[in-house]
Amino acid sequence: MEASLTSLVDELSRQRDQLEKEVAKRKRAEAALLESERESRLIEGARKGSESDLKLIIDTHPALAWAEPNDGSGGTFAFAIPCAVERTV
């Protein structure tokens, strides 16, 4: 009876390990999906912005702006705005 109990404990331990691995795998997949969806929303929001909206942002902040051609047609417009501006008095 002790051998069968040990066998049962070993099997339950293996099943627990498999479940833990599957849960971890699903959590990683869910996190990747959420990040992908967040990036898609950011990209879509940028596409909806007009040139005048972007120009206003850049003109009213100390920003850098640049454009790069895409392979084929079109281009990518990018800008960087600092998080904080050091001011001297």
N, C-alpha and C positions, 0 to 999 in steps of 0.2 A: 504494500500500500504506500509506503514511503517513497518508493521509486516512481510510482505513478503520480504522486503529489508533486515530486520534484520535476517530473516531466511536464506536468500541467503548469507549474510556476514558470518554467523555462519558456514554454510556448506563449504564455500570457506576456512574458517579458519581451519576447520577439515581436509579438503583435503590437505591444505598446510602442516599441522602438520604430516599427514601420509606420504606425499612426503619427508619431511625433515628426518623422521625416516628411510624411505627406502634408501635415499641417504646415510645417516650415516652408515646403515647396509652394503650397497654395498661397501662403502669406507673401512670399517673394513675388509670385505672379500677380497677385492683387496690387501690391505696391507698384510694380512696373506698369500695370494698366492704369492706375490712378495718376502716375506721373505722366504717362503718355496722354491721357485725357486732359490733364492740366496744361501740358504744352500745346495741345491742339486748340484749347480755348484761348490761350495767349496768342497763338498764331492767327486764329480767326479774328480776334479782337484787333490785332495789328492790321489785318487786311481791310477791315471796315473803316479804319482811320483814313481820313483824306490827307492829301499833301498839305493843305492849309492847317489841319490839326497838328501834324508833325512839325511844320514850320513854326507854329506858335509855341510848341513845347521847347524847341531848340532855341528860338529867339529869346525866350524868357528865362532860360537857364544857361549856366556855363556848360555847354555840352559840346561834344565832338560828334560829327556826322560824316558818314561815308556811304558810297554805293559801290557795289561790285556786280559785274555782269554774271548772269547764270549761264550754264551750258545750254546752248540752244537759244531760246528767246527770253526776254525779260531780264530783271536784275533784282538784287537784294539791297534794300536800303536799311541802314542801321544807324543807331545813335547811342551814345553813352552819356548819362547824366550822373555826376558825382552824388554820393549820398549826403555829404555835408560840404559846405564851403567855408573855408577858414577866412574870417574877416579881420582886417587890422583896423584899429581906430587911430 
